[in-house]
Amino acid sequence: MSTLKALIFDVDGTLADTERDGHRVAFNMAFESTGLDWHWSPELYGELLAVTGGKERIRYYLEKFNTEFSKPDDFDAFVAELHAAKTGFYTKLMAEGKIPLRPGVERLIAEAREAGYRIAISTTTTPENVTALVTDTLGAEALDWFEVIGAGDIVPLKKPAPDIYDYVLKEMNIVPEEAIAFEDSRNGILSSLSANLTTVITTNGYTAEDDFSGAAIVLDQMGEPNAPFTLLEGNAHGENHLNLALIEALHQSAHG
């Protein structure tokens, strides 16, 4: 039987509900600051989430939803600069404490560290966004808790490709059977499953209707002892919140 050694976390939607009230708002602030009349509503942003990565999302928006926009000659630079402006606004929102961690996240990370588990991050968002979220919710010292932070353009293909998980596993020098992934979306689980990782899902408002076939368990949140999760799919093994006992049981069921 493989021994569980590491917990690998997605960021947006998993650690914090960053999409609707964080990234979307920051995109709109960037559009306004650069003189664009674009506005991404919560509903439109839900459709744009079909694509991972901020620069890729801008391109997708122009390809499918705003086809009349006249692209500048140096389109790649335009997208990069717009995305950089958005990242600046996002980090400012984080510094203002506008986006807290989801229920149970801080507790679970503390439990994992105390028990000696290795922890890492696997995400398509930029390193700057990861730094902002971790620093402004857990403290600057928390960045050192994560052995590897796989983020942004560090790999050629973003989720749903497995590249970012493959990168993290390689950097940690472990095999998939020694880790468990935490995701919130269809693209996320396609990525983690393609990397052969047992995957725990916590849904959010944008992903509640996604197809999570292959997940070890699907929950509405990690939960707390006094504020339980709702079990959507799978076996909670008698637990009412996502703790190490449940995670170890899920790993054993997958690899026992």
N, C-alpha and C positions, 0 to 999 in steps of 0.2 A: 504493500500500500504506500502511495506517495505521501510524503509529509508536507503539510501546509506551512510555507515559510513567509509568504508575502501577500499583502493586500494592495491592489492597484486601482486607483480611483480616477474616474473621469471627473471633470470639473463642472462645466456648465450644465445646470439642471440636476446634477448629482450632488455635488457638495453644496451648491447654493442655487436658488431659483434666479439665475442671472439673465435669462433670455428676455422675457417680457419687459421687466422693469430695469434692466441693466444695459445689455447690449443694444436692444431696440432703441431705447431712449438715447443712448450715446450715438448711434448711427444718425438719428434725426437731428441731434445737436450738431454733428459734423456736417450734415447736409446744409443746415441753416447757416453755419459759420462760413461755408464756402460758396454761398449764394445759390445753392440748388433749391428748387421748389419741390423736391421729393419729400414724401412723408410716409413712413412705414407704420401702418396701423397694427394693432395686436393681431388682427385676423390675417392681414397680408404677411406679417412676420412669421406666422405659423406656417404659411406655405413656403416661405423662403428657407425655413429650417430643413427643408428637404435636402439642402446642400450644406455641407459642413465647411467651415472656414470663412472668415469675414470677407476677404478679398474675393473668394469664389462666390460668396452670396451677393456681392455687388454685381458681379458679372452676370449671375443668374437672373437678377432683377432686371437688368437691361436687356437680356436675351428674351425673357418671357413676359415681363410686365410693363416695361417702359421702352418699347421697341422704337419709338420715334425720337429718342434722345440722340443727338448728333455727337458721336464719340470724338474726342480730341485726337490729334495725330499720334501723340505719345500716350496711348490709352493705358498701357501697363503702368507708367509713372503716375498717371491720373488716379488709377485705382489704388496704387500703393500709398499715395499722399492722402487720399480720402480716408483710407483705412487707418493710417497713422493718426490722423486727426480724431477719428472715432476712438482709437485706443486711448488717446489723451483724455478725452471726455469720460471714458469708462473708468479709468483709474481715479479720476477726480470724484466720480460718484461713489466708488468704493471707499475712498479716503473719508468721505462724508458719512460713512456708515449706513448707506442706503440699502445695502444688500446683505442681509445676515445669512449665516449658514443654515441649511435645512435642519429640521429636528433630528437629533441623534448623531449627527456627523461629528461634532466635537467630542462627544462621549465615546463613540466608537474608536476614533483615532487615539484617544487617551488610553483606552483599554488595550488596543493593539500594541502601542508603544510599551506599556507597562508589562505586557506579556512577552515582549521580545520579538514581536513580528516586525518584519521589514515592510516599509510602506513606500509607495511610489505614485506618481501621477502620469496618466496617459490621456492626452487631450489634443484637440485640434486648435484650441485657442492660442493666442500668442503667449510667449513667456512673460511679457509685461503684465498681461491680464492675470496670469496665475500668481505672479508676485503680489499684485494689488489685492487679490482676493485673500490669499493666505496671510499676508502681512496685516491687513485691516480687519481680519476676523480672529486669527489665532495669535498674531504677534509676529514681529520680524524674525524672531528666533525659530519660528515654526518652519521656515523654509529649509532649515537644516534637518528637520525630521524626515523629510522625503529623500530617500537615497538617490532616486532618479526622478527628474522632471522631464518627461517627454512631451514637448509642446510645439505648436506652430509648424514652421516649415522645416523642421529638423529631419523629416522624411519626405520623399517625393510625393507620395499619395496619402491623402487624409482619409479618415473614416468615411465610408464603410470598409475601406481597405484595412488589412491587419497590420500595416507597416509600423504604426506608432507603438502598438503592443509588442510586436516583434523586436523593435528597438529597445524598449524598456526591459524586456526579458533578457535580451543579450547583454545589456549594460549591467544588469543585476546578476548575470551568470547563473540563471535558473531556467528550468524547463516549465512549460505551461502547467504541468500537473502539480507544481509546487506553489501555485499562486491562484488567487481568485480575483475577478474583476467586478467593479461596481459601475453600472451604467444606468442611463435613464431613457434612451431613445432607440429607435429601430436601427439607425446608422451605427449607433454605439455597439449594440449587441451583435450586429453583423460583423463589426470589426473584431470584437473580443472572441466571438465564436470561431471566426476564421483563423485566429491565433491559437485556437484550441483551449481557451480559458473557460473554466466554470464561471458563470456570470450571475450576479445578483442585480435585479432591476428595482429601482425606486422611481415610479412614474411622476410626472408633473402635469400641469394643465395642458401643455402642448403635446404630450406624448401618451396620455392615458389610453388612447385608442390604437396605439401602435401594435404591431404584431411582434410579440416577444417569444416566439417559438424557440425552444432550446434553452431558455433561461432556467436556472436552478430554482429560482423563486421570483415572484413578482409582487411587490409591495407598493402601497401608496406613499410610503415614507419609511425611514429607518425607525422612527418612533423613539419614545422614552418609556421607562417603566410605568410612569403615571400618565402617559399619553400614547397608548398602543398604536401600532400600525394596523392597517387593514390588509389582510391577506387576499390578494387577487388571484394568484396562481401558485401551486406548489404546496409543499409540506413545511409548516413552521416549527415542527418538532416540539410542540408544546410551549414555544416562546411567544411573547407578545410584543417584543421589540428586537431589533437586530443587534445581537450581541455576539461575542466570540463563540459562545456555546452553539448558537444557531449556525454561524458561519462554518465552524468546524464540522458540524453535522452535515451541512450541505456539501462540503468538500469531501467528506467520507462517503456520502451517498454517490457522489460522482466518480470517485477514484478508489473506493473500497474494494 
